[in-house]
């Protein structure tokens, strides 16, 4: 039984098989992401009620919060697939990790920028050293470190393993960083940031938020597949299956 | 196993003692960087006292970071690292020996010279002792976590900037709690919480970092 599963995994995870199987998935994920995203945006921007404290500017959460969720989610994906790559020597997992890093960094950056844009009217400043902002910034640095290490090592396999190990070390550190930053802020100066007690979210706001979260996940799935396909083509550029693909063009 | 640890530790210490000028460099760097701040910002004692914990801790961090190179670089260049990996002793123990040597040669001197810097920055006496405790608990973590980074970048040409890029984010919790402990102590408040946190991180790093380092060394050696 286990052997059968293992064989299946080996077969599915060969870049050649993955390449041929993933093409329709990209289309479906893209369409699904577009539809949920458009519907979520419509509900969020036009249907959801105006917030009685923040007015219209709260609507940026429909981008900001899902982006922040994605920034952590993608780091977890990266670390888990790096672990799979290191332990079971599955090349596809390494490719997924390498392909995910720039996407995760972009989402982290998006979360920071939208947060700054929201912070200006709400807090009166683009940037404050709030605990969450700070740990998001550190997460961005972790992504940069991963990508820097990945590109600094020439040999592809050891680049994957080295940066993969870094991603795993980063995952162990993320909760420590998060809590230390949180405690630092409360220890250091109390609440500089006037945090209003958030009333539990209205259902008309919650639904578009969750829709946007799903849309972002689908978008990530589509993009990571495209990037992994490119990665597979590039890394296997001297192998027969890629050559045959090219000849068929 | 203990014997291997002991021998490797002694070897590293002996090698370092034969290169004495190199030994002093991180220490001088540490003092130098701290000296820059009164010159750049302001020499008034009140302002110095306010920024002292952060300045001393950041400088210690940078001094350790710059000295990390010596942890594996030489051994990698002359091939003795490969020999160490071939030895029947568990690599984790050998890594631990090398990290201990590194801490004894860089971390400990920083701890010893720190009171002098506290004096420079007009820290109150209670805060100076907390500074020593916090450095004593924090600098081993810097060496342990740094070892992971060095073992990943030792084969990279000009890996210095890269090393700081991947290691500094991981140092942030230590910096926060180390500097905060000193800061709080200079206000005369209890610091048990911060020191306990540093101790907990040290225990975690002591148990996990050698493992990660030995995996990283094998990845580097497989190239």
Interface residues (C-beta under 8 A of the other chain):
Chain A: X86 X138 X141 X142 X144 X145 X146 X148 X149 X152 X153 X155 X158 X161 X162 X165 X166 X168 X169 X170 X172 X173 X176 X177 X180 X181 X183 X184 X187 X188
Chain B: X148 X152 X153 X155 X156 X159 X162 X165 X166 X168 X169 X170 X172 X173 X176 X177 X180 X184 X197 X201 X204 X208 X212 X215 X216 X219 X220 X222 X223
